């Protein structure tokens, strides 16, 4: 994750400098000729590539199994939390139904029971979210490592200097040539269609 953040930052800096150089107006050329030259210019200097990591991961068979494991794991917590919610609703309804006949001391005890149950449910929900997050890291870790190794292997084999992630929300890509999309090459490396 840190590597991806560092790569993203480098990409933004590099992209901004390339964008700034390309956006300088050419004094001697008409605007249409300048844009033709910019688009037809061959790659020089650094070789950049990009892929869509979301599509790559979705194509990995291991992800389907991992998603199933996480869903089952999260469902067990959800059932427990729903049970606590039903118990909470039942206690609130019971309290409301018999509130008029209770003494102040009984009301106080029942309100504390309800509040304790609510606090326990909130604590359980928070704990469940943390545990599901840990389970995701545990289950997805090897998958992400496998994809990372394949990306690095393709980048080295094809002579890329940088590979950018063009996934939704990546926000690191302003322009990319389709010929530099290495997603199919990495999928091929992983044996994915």
LUMDREN-867380 format. One line per 2 residues: number of its first residue (from 1); for each residue x, y, z of N, C-alpha, C. Coordinates in steps of 0.02 Angstrom, whole numbers, plus 50000, padded with zeros to 5 digits. Layout:
BEGIN
NUM> X,Y,Z,X,Y,Z,X,Y,Z  ...
end
This chain:
BEGIN
1> 50041,49941,50000,50000,50000,50000,50044,50062,50000  50098,50061,50040,50143,50118,50041,50177,50126,49974
3> 50193,50070,49941,50225,50073,49875,50177,50106,49826  50113,50089,49829,50064,50117,49784,50056,50192,49796
5> 50057,50213,49859,50051,50284,49874,50112,50322,49849  50172,50294,49857,50233,50325,49833,50232,50329,49757
7> 50211,50276,49724,50207,50275,49652,50156,50326,49627  50101,50332,49662,50049,50381,49643,50077,50451,49649
9> 50112,50466,49703,50140,50532,49712,50191,50548,49657  50234,50500,49642,50283,50511,49588,50247,50522,49521
11> 50195,50483,49510,50156,50490,49448,50124,50558,49442  50096,50584,49497,50066,50650,49495,50117,50703,49479
13> 50175,50699,49511,50227,50749,49499,50251,50744,49427  50265,50683,49404,50287,50674,49335,50233,50695,49286
15> 50172,50676,49299,50116,50694,49255,50107,50769,49250  50112,50803,49305,50105,50876,49305,50160,50909,49265
17> 50222,50884,49271,50277,50915,49234,50270,50901,49160  50250,50840,49141,50239,50824,49071,50181,50865,49044
19> 50128,50871,49082,50070,50910,49061,50089,50983,49051  50129,51010,49097,50150,51080,49092,50193,51091,49030
21> 50236,51043,49013,50278,51050,48954,50237,51045,48891  50188,51000,48889,50146,50993,48830,50098,51051,48821
23> 50080,51085,48874,50031,51138,48868,50063,51206,48852  50130,51211,48844,50161,51273,48823,50145,51285,48750
25> 50121,51344,48732,50103,51356,48662,50166,51359,48618  50159,51332,48557,50213,51336,48509,50207,51401,48470
27> 50259,51440,48469,50256,51507,48438,50253,51504,48363  50290,51458,48331,50295,51459,48259,50244,51415,48225
29> 50210,51371,48260,50163,51324,48230,50091,51345,48243  50047,51334,48195,49975,51344,48209,49952,51292,48259
31> 49896,51307,48293,49872,51263,48347,49859,51193,48323  49830,51183,48264,49814,51116,48240,49877,51076,48225
33> 49928,51108,48199,49991,51073,48185,50025,51054,48250  50021,51096,48302,50052,51080,48366,50020,51020,48398
35> 49952,51016,48394,49919,50959,48425,49932,50895,48387  49940,50898,48320,49957,50839,48282,50025,50813,48302
37> 50072,50859,48310,50140,50841,48329,50141,50809,48398  50102,50837,48446,50100,50811,48513,50073,50740,48515
39> 50019,50727,48478,49988,50662,48479,50029,50610,48442  50065,50629,48391,50103,50583,48350,50174,50571,48378
41> 50193,50610,48429,50261,50604,48456,50272,50536,48487  50328,50504,48471,50342,50438,48500,50363,50447,48573
43> 50361,50391,48609,50383,50391,48679,50458,50407,48681  50476,50453,48723,50547,50468,48733,50559,50469,48808
45> 50620,50453,48827,50636,50455,48898,50606,50397,48935  50568,50411,48987,50538,50360,49029,50482,50323,48992
47> 50478,50259,49005,50424,50219,48977,50372,50209,49032  50313,50235,49021,50259,50231,49070,50207,50182,49046
49> 50178,50146,49093,50123,50100,49077,50070,50107,49130  50011,50081,49115,49957,50084,49164,49916,50020,49159
51> 49881,50007,49213,49835,49951,49215,49777,49969,49260  49725,49930,49255,49667,49938,49298,49669,49881,49349
53> 49691,49897,49409,49700,49845,49460,49634,49814,49481  49580,49852,49479,49515,49824,49497,49495,49769,49448
55> 49505,49781,49383,49490,49730,49333,49537,49670,49340  49600,49685,49354,49649,49632,49362,49629,49586,49421
57> 49614,49616,49478,49596,49576,49537,49530,49539,49527  49482,49571,49493,49418,49538,49480,49427,49476,49436
59> 49479,49476,49395,49492,49419,49352,49530,49362,49385  49555,49374,49444,49593,49322,49479,49546,49274,49514
61> 49552,49209,49500,49506,49160,49531,49511,49159,49607  49570,49176,49633,49579,49177,49706,49534,49228,49740
63> 49518,49281,49704,49477,49335,49733,49406,49310,49747  49380,49269,49703,49312,49243,49713,49308,49203,49778
65> 49358,49161,49789,49360,49121,49850,49368,49167,49911  49412,49217,49905,49424,49264,49960,49361,49303,49976
67> 49325,49325,49925,49262,49362,49936,49212,49318,49974  49209,49255,49956,49163,49208,49989,49182,49200,50063
69> 49246,49193,50077,49270,49185,50145,49252,49246,50187  49264,49305,50159,49250,49368,50195,49175,49376,50206
71> 49135,49359,50156,49063,49366,50163,49036,49321,50219  49059,49259,50220,49037,49212,50273,49060,49236,50342
73> 49121,49259,50345,49148,49284,50409,49109,49344,50434  49095,49391,50389,49058,49451,50408,48985,49434,50426
75> 48956,49384,50391,48886,49365,50404,48877,49339,50476  48927,49304,50501,48921,49277,50570,48917,49335,50620
77> 48955,49387,50609,48951,49445,50653,48885,49481,50644  48863,49486,50582,48800,49521,50567,48741,49487,50602
79> 48741,49421,50602,48687,49384,50635,48687,49398,50710  48746,49400,50740,48752,49413,50811,48726,49484,50827
81> 48745,49532,50786,48726,49602,50796,48650,49610,50786  48623,49576,50737,48551,49578,50726,48513,49549,50785
83> 48539,49495,50814,48509,49464,50873,48509,49513,50932  48564,49548,50940,48568,49598,50994,48519,49656,50981
85> 48510,49673,50917,48462,49726,50899,48391,49705,50916  48374,49643,50902,48307,49618,50918,48296,49617,50994
87> 48348,49595,51030,48343,49594,51103,48333,49665,51130  48369,49712,51101,48364,49783,51121,48292,49808,51108
89> 48266,49795,51049,48198,49817,51032,48147,49786,51080  48155,49722,51096,48108,49688,51141,48110,49720,51211
91> 48171,49736,51235,48177,49767,51302,48147,49838,51302  48156,49874,51248,48127,49942,51244,48051,49937,51243
93> 48024,49892,51204,47951,49884,51201,47923,49861,51268  47958,49815,51300,47936,49791,51366,47937,49848,51416
95> 47990,49888,51413,47995,49946,51458,47938,49995,51446  47926,50011,51383,47872,50059,51366,47804,50033,51387
97> 47792,49967,51380,47728,49938,51397,47715,49939,51472  47767,49931,51512,47757,49926,51584,47784,49987,51622
99> 47803,50039,51587,47833,50098,51619,47786,50130,51669  47722,50134,51654,47674,50168,51697,47665,50133,51765
101> 47676,50069,51767,47666,50032,51829,47731,50022,51869  47787,50044,51841,47852,50035,51875,47866,50091,51924
103> 47902,50072,51975,47927,50122,52023,47987,50157,51990  48007,50213,52019,48064,50250,51992,48128,50207,51994
105> 48136,50168,52047,48195,50125,52054,48195,50071,52000  48136,50042,51985,48132,49992,51932,48146,50022,51864
107> 48119,50083,51853,48132,50117,51789,48207,50128,51779  48239,50148,51832,48311,50161,51829,48350,50098,51812
109> 48331,50042,51843,48364,49978,51830,48352,49956,51757  48291,49962,51734,48274,49942,51666,48309,49987,51615
111> 48312,50052,51627,48346,50098,51582,48420,50081,51578  48449,50064,51635,48520,50045,51636,48531,49981,51597
113> 48486,49933,51603,48491,49870,51565,48489,49885,51490  48443,49928,51471,48436,49946,51400,48498,49982,51375
115> 48523,50028,51415,48583,50066,51396,48644,50019,51391  48650,49973,51438,48706,49925,51437,48703,49881,51375
117> 48643,49860,51357,48634,49818,51298,48652,49858,51235  48632,49921,51232,48649,49963,51175,48725,49972,51170
119> 48757,49986,51226,48830,49994,51227,48866,49930,51205  48840,49873,51228,48870,49809,51211,48863,49796,51135
121> 48804,49813,51108,48793,49804,51036,48839,49848,50995  48848,49911,51016,48893,49957,50981,48965,49933,50985
123> 48985,49909,51043,49053,49883,51052,49064,49821,51009  49014,49778,51006,49019,49717,50965,49024,49735,50892
125> 48985,49784,50870,48987,49805,50800,49056,49834,50782  49083,49875,50825,49149,49903,50813,49203,49848,50811
127> 49199,49803,50858,49246,49747,50860,49240,49704,50797  49178,49693,50774,49166,49653,50714,49197,49686,50653
129> 49189,49752,50648,49218,49788,50591,49294,49781,50591  49324,49787,50649,49397,49779,50654,49419,49709,50635
131> 49382,49659,50659,49400,49589,50645,49391,49573,50571  49337,49599,50541,49326,49587,50469,49382,49622,50429
133> 49402,49681,50449,49458,49715,50416,49522,49675,50420  49536,49647,50479,49596,49606,50487,49592,49543,50444
135> 49532,49514,50441,49523,49453,50401,49533,49469,50327  49510,49527,50305,49520,49547,50235,49594,49552,50220
137> 49632,49584,50264,49704,49590,50253,49736,49521,50250  49715,49477,50294,49743,49409,50296,49727,49370,50233
139> 49665,49375,50209,49643,49336,50152,49667,49366,50086  49664,49433,50080,49682,49466,50017,49758,49477,50011
141> 49794,49473,50066,49867,49486,50064,49903,49444,50012  49896,49378,50013,49931,49337,49963,49909,49351,49891
143> 49846,49369,49882,49820,49384,49815,49853,49448,49789  49855,49499,49832,49885,49562,49813,49960,49554,49800
145> 49992,49512,49840,50064,49499,49831,50077,49465,49764  50034,49417,49746,50041,49382,49682,50032,49431,49624
147> 49982,49474,49628,49970,49523,49576,50029,49571,49571  50055,49593,49629,50111,49639,49631,50172,49609,49597
149> 50186,49545,49611,50244,49511,49580,50235,49507,49505  50174,49493,49482,50161,49488,49410,50169,49557,49377
151> 50145,49609,49410,50152,49677,49383,50225,49695,49376  50264,49681,49428,50335,49697,49426,50371,49656,49373
153> 50353,49593,49365,50384,49551,49315,50370,49577,49244  50308,49594,49231,50290,49621,49165,50325,49687,49153
155> 50327,49730,49203,50360,49794,49196,50434,49785,49179  50468,49738,49212,50539,49726,49198,50548,49695,49129
157> 50506,49645,49112,50512,49612,49047,50500,49660,48989  50454,49707,48997,50436,49753,48943,50472,49820,48947
159> 50514,49829,48997,50554,49890,49001,50518,49952,49024  50465,49944,49065,50429,50002,49090,50465,50032,49150
161> 50465,50099,49152,50495,50133,49209,50443,50143,49265  50382,50156,49246,50328,50166,49295,50264,50135,49269
163> 50225,50108,49314,50160,50081,49298,50110,50116,49343  50058,50143,49314,50008,50179,49353,49944,50139,49357
165> 49909,50147,49411,49844,50115,49421,49790,50162,49398  49752,50142,49348,49699,50184,49322,49630,50164,49348
167> 49629,50127,49403,49565,50105,49432,49524,50165,49453  49460,50154,49458,49414,50205,49482,49438,50232,49548
169> 49442,50297,49554,49464,50328,49616,49539,50335,49621  49577,50306,49573,49650,50312,49574,49671,50384,49564
171> 49640,50417,49516,49651,50488,49505,49723,50505,49486  49762,50458,49462,49832,50473,49446,49843,50479,49371
173> 49792,50472,49331,49802,50469,49259,49761,50523,49224  49795,50566,49187,49761,50616,49147,49754,50593,49075
175> 49803,50559,49050,49803,50534,48981,49844,50470,48979  49820,50422,48939,49858,50360,48931,49846,50333,48861
177> 49899,50309,48831,49892,50276,48766,49869,50205,48780  49821,50182,48743,49795,50115,48753,49850,50062,48745
179> 49898,50077,48702,49952,50029,48691,49994,50018,48754  49991,50063,48802,50029,50055,48864,49989,50021,48919
181> 49928,50001,48905,49888,49965,48954,49916,49895,48960  49946,49879,49017,49976,49813,49026,49931,49764,49062
183> 49868,49783,49075,49822,49737,49108,49818,49670,49072  49811,49668,49004,49809,49602,48971,49874,49562,48980
185> 49930,49597,48981,49994,49562,48990,50000,49532,49059  49978,49569,49111,49981,49543,49179,49931,49486,49187
187> 49871,49493,49157,49823,49438,49160,49852,49375,49128  49886,49384,49071,49917,49327,49037,49970,49295,49083
189> 50009,49337,49117,50061,49313,49162,50029,49272,49219  49969,49292,49241,49935,49257,49295,49892,49198,49268
191> 49888,49191,49202,49847,49139,49173,49773,49153,49175  49754,49218,49174,49684,49239,49177,49662,49259,49107
193> 49600,49243,49090,49574,49265,49024,49538,49330,49031
end
